[in-house]
Amino acid sequence: MQFMRRLTLVSAQQQFIIRAYHIPEIQTIGASRGPSANSGPTVFSHHLQLTPLLEHLISASQDAILNSVAPRTLSSYLTGWNSFKAFHASLGLPFPSLDVLTLTNFITFAHSLLKIKPSTIRVYISGINFFAKLSSGTPCPAASHLHITMLLKGLRKAEPHPTPKRLPLTSDLLTRCIQTLRSGYLSPFMDKALESMFLLAFFGFLRCSEFTAQNSDHHPSQHATMSDISIHHPDTIIYHLKRSKTNQSGPPQPIYIFRLNSYLSPFKPICDYISARLASGTSPQDPLFITETGKGATRTWFHHHFRQILHKSGIHPEYYSGHSFRIGAASTASSQGIPDHVIKILGRWSSPAYLTYIHSNLNDIRNAHQHLSS
């Protein structure tokens, strides 16, 4: 019984995704496509004869398969699949038609009539291929056909060059934002929280999703918690990054934060914020960053206050986003002459082999942070 309970233990987010995918529909699609090249049934096969224990095993397998793709990617795939279905319905085509001609017409329809960007359509095609693999265990050959690749490339080349939407928040701009917070923005505690978020995002080269949540539902196994901050040395703390765009299931990645001789030194503000949280009786599994109401900080909440602080700092907020901290740190690092291999380590833009370098060469990272803050 305990074994079966463990198998069915999935998060509310995973359960929502599974319901959204309409697993019975996927099974029906697989049946309509006929047997796959792989012999034997799959976990998404139609009309499996299951005992109660096998049903739990199948359900756990389906959960794990869906969990192999990041939640935001799954959401994009679902949007693409529903668009593909709507395209069939509008033309009275049997669904799903997965031949090259249908995919070609869908791409042109989505771009010319729905005004969807080629980059988004490419994700949609990946989603269609993903659903094809779920339904029958085999990919959709048409998705990688040369005509599909050339069509997407041609549409992309015809697109006008967009105005940059995300400018880098460099160290000088970050200084102005920190000055605004230290002059008083919301309240002493919230100003301290936002300052800690700004400095952690910048010196940690973090994506916004790596220190905030998509929504107010807090899952300690996925989102940043108080226990993710630890003291490494009297002048060094570590932020243990659970998940990132390039590390969905591996061990947490250590992000080192140092005491620097600079106005922008992140060590003391983050330590002061953590101390204030601990003094209020927070638990290790509580969200690392919280809002005025005590809920976990979301991406939308952070973006709102970031834009307000930019405005109060005399910086036009239109072309800045949460990602501006990451690209701003990289831009500042490059302008300060920090070697490329160190920038790759700081931004985790390479293989996990670089983690070995981090552990044995912390002085290089500390020196890079000092350059970032100057």
Stockholm file with secondary structure:
# STOCKHOLM 1.0

chainA/1-374         MQFMRRLTLVSAQQQFIIRAYHIPEIQTIGASRGPSANSGPTVFSHHLQLTPLLEHLISASQDAILNSVAPRTLSSYLTGWNSFKAFHASLGLPFPSLDVLTLTNFITFAHSLLKIKPSTIRVYISGINFFAKLSSGTPCPAASHLHITMLLKGLRKAEPHPTPKRLPLTSDLLTRCIQTLRSGYLSPFMDKALESMFLLAFFGFLRCSEFTAQNSDHHPSQHATMSDISIHHPDTIIYHLKRSKTNQSGPPQPIYIFRLNSYLSPFKPICDYISARLASGTSPQDPLFITETGKGATRTWFHHHFRQILHKSGIHPEYYSGHSFRIGAASTASSQGIPDHVIKILGRWSSPAYLTYIHSNLNDIRNAHQHLSS
#=GR chainA/1-374 SS CHHHHHHTCCCHHHHHHHHHTTHHHHHHHHHHHCCCSSSSCCTTCSSCCCCHHHHHHHHHHHHHHHTTSCHHHHHHHHHHHHHHHHHHHHHTCCSCCCSHHHHHHHHHHHHHTSCCCHHHHHHHHHHHHHHHHHHHSSCCGGGGCHHHHHHHHHHHHHSCCCCCSCCCCCHHHHHHHHHHHHTCSSCHHHHHHHHHHHHHHHHTTCCGGGTSBSSSCCCTTTSCBGGGEEEEETTEEEEEECCBTTBSSSCCEEEEEECCSSTTCCHHHHHHHHHHHHHTTCCTTSBSSBCTTSSBCBHHHHHHHHHHHHHHTTCCCTTCCTTHHHHHHHHHHHHTTCCHHHHHHHHTCSCTTHHHHHHHCHHHHHHHHHHHTC
#=GC SS_cons         CHHHHHHTCCCHHHHHHHHHTTHHHHHHHHHHHCCCSSSSCCTTCSSCCCCHHHHHHHHHHHHHHHTTSCHHHHHHHHHHHHHHHHHHHHHTCCSCCCSHHHHHHHHHHHHHTSCCCHHHHHHHHHHHHHHHHHHHSSCCGGGGCHHHHHHHHHHHHHSCCCCCSCCCCCHHHHHHHHHHHHTCSSCHHHHHHHHHHHHHHHHTTCCGGGTSBSSSCCCTTTSCBGGGEEEEETTEEEEEECCBTTBSSSCCEEEEEECCSSTTCCHHHHHHHHHHHHHTTCCTTSBSSBCTTSSBCBHHHHHHHHHHHHHHTTCCCTTCCTTHHHHHHHHHHHHTTCCHHHHHHHHTCSCTTHHHHHHHCHHHHHHHHHHHTC
//
